[in-house]
Amino acid sequence: MNTISKYTKFIPYLYFLSVIMFWFTHINKSEGISAYPILLFGIPFLWQLIKPNRKLNFSLGIIFVCLSSYLILAYIFDLLNIINLPESSKGFLFYGGILVFSHFIMSLWIIRNSIEKVF
């Protein structure tokens, strides 16, 4: 049980790294070499896995909570029909909603890691 609790603090960083790698491979198939700057987004998360830093950890958590809450508001406004989106984009709402809420949960987990635990 100690080994599980020891490695659970790394789950949000691995999650964001996997999302970045998926995003990179998807863009790389269609656009080629112009997708490589996407890999730069993974550097802070990789750095947190190698050499953790509390300030960087808290900054990553706050930034992604703000971005995720903004996307959650947009998602809720669309569900309430406050903003009318084209029908072509409504097909992505379900999967996008799952992704947005999981980003928000992982961001809160990062903030919790930076406040409660010392790496």
DABEL-V261975 format. One record per backbone hydrogen bond with DSSP energy under -0.5 kcal/mol. NH is the residue of the N-H (numbers start at 1). CO is the residue of the C=O. Records with the same first field share a line. If there is no record, write none. Layout:
NH: CO + CO
//
This chain:
5: 1
6: 2
7: 3
8: 4
10: 7
11: 8
14: 10
15: 11
16: 12
17: 13
18: 14
19: 15
20: 16
21: 17
22: 18
23: 19
24: 20
25: 21
26: 22
27: 23
28: 24
29: 25
30: 26
31: 27
32: 27 + 28
34: 31
35: 32
36: 33
38: 35
39: 36
40: 37
41: 38
42: 39
43: 40
46: 42
47: 43
48: 44
49: 45
50: 46
51: 47
57: 53
58: 54
59: 55
60: 56
61: 57
62: 58
63: 59
64: 60
65: 61
66: 62
67: 63
68: 64
69: 65
70: 66
71: 67
72: 68
73: 69
74: 70
75: 71
76: 72
77: 73
78: 74
79: 75
80: 76
81: 78
82: 77
83: 77
85: 83
89: 86
90: 86
91: 87
92: 89
93: 90
96: 92
97: 93
98: 94
99: 95
100: 96
101: 97
102: 98
103: 99
104: 100
105: 101
106: 102
107: 103
108: 104
109: 105
110: 106
111: 107
112: 108
113: 109
114: 110
115: 111
116: 112
117: 112 + 113
119: 117
//
